[in-house]
């Protein structure tokens, strides 16, 4: 087995384990409402999103790509993660919610959650004052189009200008419904545009 193949499998294994945690963190970022017995409505996320996003729980999303030989295993784990998250989030929050992972260009994982709740309670664990920080702060919070995004930078960002974010997570809310979407190596502007389109389609 090549070191590249081993690294690839480790990468997607980490993503598969991490998607549930990211979904739960995002859910709590919206804010916990009063718990009720059953949500009044149900939410579900589509198999594809505009811009080439394909559900990671579909093995066909990896066809002819560098993860093609791992497609079945990845899809099976992602399906289990989504099923679990889609059961837990509504139970905990007391309103309709759904989570699903997508893949862009067959390689880049994109995490999506949708909630029947107003957004706004959305922030990183800490925001360092740039003037007092040595180098570039680890997190930055910015307005992007119709959304708000948290941009996270790697520890190597020590110059006056940050490198590209290692992870971006954006929240867009409209008429009582909120989409949160996060990914590495995807521009925040593109994430917000995708969230906008998803809100229009739901």
N, C-alpha and C positions, 0 to 999 in steps of 0.2 A: 504494500500500500504506500502510495506516495505521501510525502509530508503535506502537499497541497490538499489532497483528498482528506487527510486526517484533520487538517485545519478547517476545511469547509464543513465537515461533519460536526466538529466542535462548535463552530459558529452557529449553525442552525440548531444544534441541540441547546445552546444557550438561549437562542431566540425563543425556542419552543417553551423552555422553562420560564423565561422572563415575561412572556406575553401576558400571562395571568396576573403577575405582580403589577405590571404596568397598567393593566386594565383596572385593577383594584385601586391603585394609587390615583388614577384618573377619576375614578368614581368618587373617592373621598374628596378630591379637589372641587367637585361640583358642590359638595356640602350635603350632609345627611339630613333628609327631611324626616318627619315623623313616620315611623314604620306602620304600615297597614298590612292586612292579611294578604291581599292579592292586588297587583297592579290593575288599573282599570283597562288598560290597553296593552298590546304587545308590540314590540319593535323587532325588526329583523333587518340585517344588512345584506345588500345584494351580492351576487357572485362576482361582479366586476364593478369597477368605478371608472369614470371617464379619465383618460390620460394613461391607460395601459395598466391599471391596477387590477390584479387578478387574485382571487381568494387563495390563500396559502393552504387551505384544507382541501383543495382540488389538485390532485397530482398532475393534471394536465397543465397547470400553471407553470410547471417546471420543464415541460417537454422541450427537448432540443437545447436546453441550457446546461450550464456547468453543474447544476444539481440534479440533472435528469436521473442519475443512477440512485439518488436518494429520495426521489419524489414521493414514492409510496409511504416511506417511513415519516417524512416530514408532514405530508398531508394527514396521515393518521393521527399524529401527535397534535397538530394544529386543530383538527376536528374535535379531539377530546378537550383541548383547552377552551375552544369557543363554546362547546356545549356546557362545560362547567361554569364558565364566566356568565353565560346567558341565563343560567339557573340561579347563580349566587347574587348577581347584581340586583335584579328586581326584588329578590327576597330581602336583601339588606337595605336597599334604598327605599323600598316601598312604592316605587313607580317604575314604569317601563324603562328598560335599558338593554343594550346589546353590545357585544364586543366581537371583533373579528380581526384577523391578521391578513394582510394582503402582501403580494410580492410585486415589485416593479422591475421590469426588465429581467425577470427570472432570477434575480439575485438579492434585491434590496427589500428588507422587511419593512412594512408600513403598518402601524398599529392604529386601529380605529375603534372608538366607542361612541355610542349615541345614547342620549338620555332625554326623557320627557321631563326636563327641568331647566330652569333658567341657569345660565352660566354666571361667571363673575368671580366666584370664589376659586381663584386659579393663580397659583404663585409657586416659585421654587422654595425649597427649604430655607434658603437664605439669599439675600441680595447684598453683596459687598459694595461699599462706596468706592467707585473707581479711583477717586483722588487719594484715598487712604490705602488702597490695595497695592501690593507690589506686583507689577505685571498686570495682566488682564484678568478681571474677575472670572470665576468659574461659570457663573450664570448671568444672563442678561435677559430682561423682560422688555419686549417691544410690541408696539401696535403694528400690525401688518394687515392692510386692507380692512376687511370687516372683522378681523380676528385679533386675538392677543396671543403672542408666542413666547415661550421660554426657550432661549438658545443656550445650550450647554457646550462649554469649550473644554478641550483636553488640558492636561497639566502642562503640556508643552507650549501653551500660548503665553509667552512671557514678553513679547514685544509690545510696542505702543498700539499696534493694530492687531486684533485677534485673527487667528487663522479661521478657516471655515468651521462652523459648529460641528461637534461630533454627534450631536443629537438635537433635533428641534421638535418641540411639542406645541401644538396650536389649538386654540379653542375658539369656536364660532358659535354664537347663539342667536336664535331668531324665533320669535313668537312662541316662547316657552319650550323650545327644543334646542338641545346643545349637541354639537359634534366636537369631539377631541380626536386629534390625529397626530401621530408622532413617527419620526423616522430619522435615521442617519443618512447622510449623503443625498438628502432631498431638500431643496430650497424651501424656506418657510413660506414664501409667496405661493409656491405650487401647492403646498399643503393646505393653505387657506383657501385657495381656489377650488381644490378638491372638496373641502368641507362645505363650501358654499353650494357647489353643485349637488352634493349629497343631500343637503337640507332642502333644496328645491325638489329633489326627486322623491324624498320620503313622504 
